[in-house]
Amino acid sequence: MKQTALSQKHIDLGAKMVEFAGYAMPVQYTGVNEEHEIVRNGVGVFDVSHMGEFILRGEGAIDLIQKISSNDAEKLFDGKAQYACIPNETGGIVDDFLTYRISKNEYLLVVNASNIEKDWNWLVKNNTFDCEMENISEQTSLLAVQGPKAAEAIQALTDRDLDSMPYYTHQTCTFAGIENVLVSTTGYTGSGGFEIYFPNEAANQIWEAIFTSGKSCGIKPIGLAARDTLRLEMGFCLYGNDIDDNTSPLEAGLGWVTKFTKPFTNSNRLLAEKENGIKNRLVGFELLERGIPRHGYSIVDVNGNEIGKVTSGTMGPSVQKAIGLGYVPNSLSAIGTEILIQVRNKQLKAKVVKLPFYKAN
């Protein structure tokens, strides 16, 4: 099992470690609910160094990105980030990812940990543009400092005004005494904050600096279990659960990052799907009876017919409800529609609700 540069830190802090995408990762420290609330109300730090990072350089970089991305990367400017998915040739999704424009001819792509090799091979296959590609995943660490007190917690570590950075932007700066650190206003929690990219050699120095600087804000390390409950309360998709090689970006609710203003892989078929109307839709639901929905549970209609599957489910610590995502026929996707979730041997009442489940005050 691979280690991140900070794995020993997590073990020393008493984290429960699990294997994720081939890495030993901290799943929790003190408990999911407590960690979840720290991020919602204060500030927490996630080690997500298992994520993948690719650098694309050269005049062909933008052409390669435009070919593989569902979104329009021509809209990016230096210091801007963009969320998108990588459509495959059969109607599904290779991965979802972030694109950071460093300069006109240099981009950073950030991909899911479980898809690094798959995504790299996809880019290589599609690189007919003489784009120079570098996989820096193994040399790069990534910390997500998330929560409403994130800027206050780490402002002392850089001369850049973190509070004034707009959402989905990034700056390369000196951070905690380390040069060329990329700080971005992105995240997977819905509570604001930053994602910080730097070389593995700087990991211990930056980790210690963040916790020293953020001590007065009550900063704490947070595990991947709380990352999952936080993202689910926001209705954010998780690759491998809510989206995969067989799910349509349009059915998954990713139409907002699927731009038909330029051609991309399978764009003609996806445009036809949009014009003809999607058959299924990824919806949020909440249980109206006691129970917790889990990935793979059946969704049934009021007549007892199976109509879909739960893709993600949990007890939402902030919303205090059993919530989930799942695909249902478009005809049963309207807000307020009553559905049933097969939890073990019981069919529990649920209703389709508007996303996100959690809304900050």
C-alpha positions in Angstrom: 0.0 0.0 0.0 1.3 3.4 -0.9 1.8 6.1 1.7 1.3 9.9 1.3 4.1 12.1 2.6 1.9 12.6 5.7 0.7 9.1 6.4 2.9 8.8 9.5 1.5 12.0 10.8 -2.0 10.6 10.7 -0.9 7.4 12.4 0.8 9.4 15.2 -2.4 11.4 15.6 -4.4 8.2 16.1 -6.3 8.2 12.9 -8.0 5.1 11.7 -6.3 4.2 8.4 -7.9 2.5 5.5 -6.9 1.6 2.0 -8.2 3.9 -0.7 -7.1 3.9 -4.3 -4.0 2.0 -3.3 -3.1 4.5 -0.5 -3.2 4.3 3.2 -5.5 7.2 4.1 -7.0 8.5 7.3 -10.8 7.7 7.4 -11.4 9.3 10.8 -9.7 10.7 13.8 -12.2 11.4 16.6 -15.5 10.5 14.8 -17.3 11.4 11.6 -20.0 13.6 13.1 -17.6 15.6 15.2 -15.2 16.1 12.3 -18.1 17.0 10.0 -19.3 19.8 12.3 -15.8 21.2 12.7 -15.7 21.8 9.0 -19.2 23.2 8.8 -18.6 25.6 11.7 -14.9 26.1 12.0 -12.0 24.8 10.0 -10.5 21.4 9.3 -7.7 19.9 7.2 -7.9 16.9 4.8 -4.9 15.2 3.4 -6.0 14.4 -0.1 -2.5 13.8 -1.5 -3.7 10.6 -3.2 -5.4 12.7 -5.9 -3.8 12.9 -9.3 -2.1 15.9 -10.9 -1.1 16.3 -14.5 0.7 19.2 -16.1 -0.1 20.0 -19.8 2.2 22.4 -21.6 2.6 23.8 -25.1 0.3 25.4 -27.7 -1.6 22.1 -28.1 -2.5 21.9 -24.4 -5.7 23.9 -24.8 -6.7 21.8 -27.8 -6.2 18.5 -25.9 -8.3 19.9 -23.0 -11.0 21.1 -25.3 -11.2 17.6 -26.9 -11.5 15.6 -23.6 -13.4 18.1 -21.4 -17.2 18.6 -21.4 -16.7 22.2 -20.4 -15.3 25.1 -22.4 -11.7 25.7 -21.2 -11.4 28.7 -23.6 -13.3 30.6 -21.0 -10.4 30.2 -18.5 -7.9 32.9 -17.8 -4.7 32.8 -15.8 -5.6 32.0 -12.2 -9.0 30.6 -13.0 -10.2 27.0 -12.2 -12.9 25.0 -13.9 -14.9 21.8 -13.0 -15.8 19.4 -15.8 -16.1 15.7 -16.7 -14.3 13.6 -19.3 -17.0 12.0 -21.5 -16.1 8.6 -23.0 -17.1 7.4 -26.4 -20.1 5.3 -25.3 -22.2 7.9 -23.4 -20.6 7.6 -19.9 -17.9 9.4 -17.9 -14.2 8.6 -17.7 -13.8 10.9 -14.7 -14.7 14.3 -13.3 -11.8 16.7 -12.8 -10.5 20.2 -12.3 -8.6 22.3 -14.8 -6.4 25.1 -13.5 -5.0 27.6 -16.1 -1.5 28.5 -15.0 -0.7 30.4 -18.2 -1.8 30.5 -21.8 0.3 27.3 -22.6 0.3 25.6 -19.2 -2.5 23.9 -17.3 -2.8 21.7 -14.2 -5.4 18.9 -14.3 -6.5 17.3 -11.0 -8.2 13.9 -11.3 -9.6 11.3 -8.9 -7.2 9.0 -7.1 -8.7 5.8 -8.3 -8.6 7.0 -12.0 -5.0 8.3 -12.3 -3.7 5.6 -14.7 -7.0 5.4 -16.6 -7.2 9.2 -17.1 -3.5 9.4 -18.1 -3.9 6.7 -20.7 -7.0 8.5 -22.0 -5.1 11.8 -22.4 -2.2 10.0 -24.1 -4.6 8.3 -26.5 -6.2 11.7 -27.3 -3.0 13.7 -27.5 -2.8 14.3 -31.2 -1.8 18.0 -30.6 1.9 17.7 -29.6 1.0 18.6 -26.1 3.7 18.0 -23.5 2.3 16.0 -20.6 3.8 15.4 -17.2 2.3 13.2 -14.5 3.3 14.8 -11.1 0.9 12.8 -9.0 3.5 10.9 -7.0 5.6 14.0 -6.3 2.7 16.2 -5.3 0.9 16.6 -1.9 -2.5 18.2 -1.5 -4.1 19.6 1.6 -7.7 20.8 1.7 -8.2 23.5 4.4 -12.0 23.8 4.6 -14.6 25.6 6.6 -15.8 29.2 7.3 -12.6 30.0 9.3 -10.2 28.7 6.7 -8.9 32.1 5.5 -8.5 33.3 9.1 -6.6 30.1 10.0 -3.9 30.3 7.3 -3.7 34.0 6.3 -0.5 34.4 8.4 1.3 31.9 6.1 1.2 34.0 3.0 1.2 37.7 1.9 -1.7 37.1 -0.5 -5.1 38.3 0.7 -6.9 35.0 0.9 -10.3 36.4 1.9 -10.5 38.4 -1.4 -9.9 35.4 -3.7 -13.0 34.7 -5.7 -14.4 31.1 -5.7 -12.7 28.8 -8.2 -9.5 30.9 -8.6 -5.9 30.1 -7.7 -2.6 31.9 -7.0 0.9 30.6 -6.9 2.7 32.1 -4.0 5.2 31.6 -1.1 3.2 29.7 1.6 4.6 28.8 5.0 8.1 29.7 3.7 7.8 27.4 0.7 7.9 28.9 -2.8 5.7 28.1 -5.7 2.8 26.7 -3.7 -0.6 26.7 -5.6 -3.5 27.9 -3.4 -7.0 27.6 -4.8 -10.5 28.4 -3.6 -11.9 25.0 -4.5 -13.1 22.2 -2.3 -15.5 19.3 -1.9 -17.3 20.3 1.3 -19.7 23.2 0.5 -18.2 25.2 3.5 -15.6 27.2 1.6 -11.9 27.1 2.0 -8.8 26.3 0.1 -6.9 23.5 -1.6 -3.1 23.7 -1.4 -0.7 22.0 -3.8 3.0 21.6 -3.1 5.9 19.1 -3.5 6.0 16.1 -1.1 9.3 17.4 0.5 7.4 20.4 1.9 4.6 18.4 3.4 5.7 18.2 7.0 6.7 21.9 7.1 3.4 23.0 5.6 1.3 20.7 7.8 3.0 21.9 11.0 2.7 25.6 9.9 -1.1 25.2 9.1 -1.8 23.7 12.5 0.3 26.3 14.4 -1.3 29.2 12.5 -4.8 27.8 12.8 -4.6 26.8 16.5 -6.6 29.8 17.7 -9.4 28.9 15.2 -9.6 25.4 16.6 -8.2 23.7 13.5 -8.4 19.9 13.4 -7.4 17.1 11.0 -10.4 15.6 9.3 -10.7 12.1 7.7 -12.2 10.9 4.4 -15.4 9.6 6.0 -16.4 13.2 7.0 -15.3 14.4 3.5 -18.0 12.0 2.2 -20.8 13.2 4.4 -19.9 16.8 3.7 -19.9 16.4 -0.1 -23.1 14.3 0.0 -25.0 17.0 1.9 -24.1 19.3 -1.0 -25.2 16.8 -3.6 -21.7 16.6 -5.1 -21.1 13.5 -7.2 -18.5 10.9 -6.2 -16.9 9.0 -9.1 -17.5 5.3 -8.7 -20.7 5.9 -6.8 -22.9 8.5 -8.5 -21.0 8.7 -11.8 -19.0 6.1 -13.7 -18.2 4.7 -17.2 -21.9 4.0 -17.8 -23.6 7.2 -16.4 -24.6 10.0 -18.7 -23.3 13.4 -17.7 -26.7 14.9 -18.5 -28.6 12.3 -16.4 -26.0 12.9 -13.6 -27.0 16.6 -13.5 -23.7 17.7 -15.0 -25.4 19.6 -17.9 -24.1 22.8 -16.3 -20.5 21.8 -17.2 -21.4 20.2 -20.5 -21.0 23.0 -23.1 -22.0 22.3 -26.7 -20.3 25.5 -27.9 -17.4 23.4 -29.1 -16.9 19.8 -30.1 -15.6 17.2 -27.6 -15.5 13.5 -27.3 -19.0 12.1 -27.9 -20.5 15.6 -28.0 -22.8 14.8 -31.0 -24.4 11.9 -29.1 -24.8 13.8 -25.9 -26.4 16.7 -27.8 -28.9 14.3 -29.3 -29.6 12.9 -25.8 -30.2 16.5 -24.6 -32.5 17.3 -27.5 -34.4 14.0 -27.2 -34.8 14.3 -23.4 -33.0 12.2 -20.8 -34.6 8.9 -19.6 -33.3 8.9 -16.0 -32.1 11.6 -13.6 -29.9 11.6 -10.5 -32.0 13.0 -7.7 -31.6 13.8 -4.0 -34.0 12.2 -1.6 -34.6 12.1 2.1 -36.1 9.2 4.1 -39.4 9.9 5.8 -39.0 6.8 8.0 -36.2 5.6 10.3 -33.3 4.0 8.4 -30.2 4.9 6.5 -29.9 4.5 2.7 -26.7 2.9 1.4 -25.0 2.6 -2.0 -26.7 -0.2 -4.0 -30.0 -0.3 -2.2 -33.0 -0.5 -4.5 -35.4 2.4 -5.2 -39.0 1.3 -5.8 -42.1 3.1 -6.8 -45.3 3.2 -4.8 -46.5 0.0 -6.6 -43.3 -1.9 -5.5 -41.6 -1.9 -8.9 -37.8 -1.4 -8.8 -37.1 1.9 -10.6 -33.4 2.6 -9.7 -30.6 2.2 -7.3 -29.2 4.4 -4.5 -25.8 5.6 -5.5 -24.8 7.4 -2.2 -26.5 7.5 1.2 -25.8 8.5 4.8 -27.2 10.2 7.9 -26.4 13.8 7.2 -24.9 15.3 10.4 -25.7 18.9 9.6 -29.2 18.3 8.2 -30.1 15.6 10.8 -31.8 13.5 8.1 -31.2 10.3 6.3 -30.3 11.4 2.8 -29.2 9.9 -0.5 -28.7 10.2 -4.2 -30.0 7.8 -6.8 -31.1 7.5 -10.4 -34.9 7.3 -11.1 -36.9 7.6 -14.3 -37.3 11.2 -15.4 -41.1 10.9 -14.9 -40.5 10.3 -11.2 -37.8 12.9 -10.6 -40.0 15.9 -9.7 -39.4 17.5 -6.3 -41.8 16.0 -3.8 -42.3 12.7 -5.6 -42.8 9.9 -3.2 -40.5 6.9 -3.7 -39.6 3.9 -1.5 -36.1 2.8 -0.5 -35.5 -0.9 0.1 -33.5 -1.0 3.3 -32.8 -4.6 4.1 -36.2 -6.3 4.1 -38.3 -3.1 4.5 -39.5 -0.6 2.0 -39.1 2.8 3.6 -40.9 6.0 2.4 -38.8 8.7 0.9 -39.4 11.8 -1.1 -37.4 13.6 -3.9 -36.0 16.9 -2.6 -34.1 19.8 -4.1 -30.3 19.8 -3.9 -28.2 20.7 -2.0 -29.5 19.1 1.1 -27.4 21.5 3.2 -27.6 25.3 2.9 -25.3 27.5 4.9 -27.0 30.1 7.0 
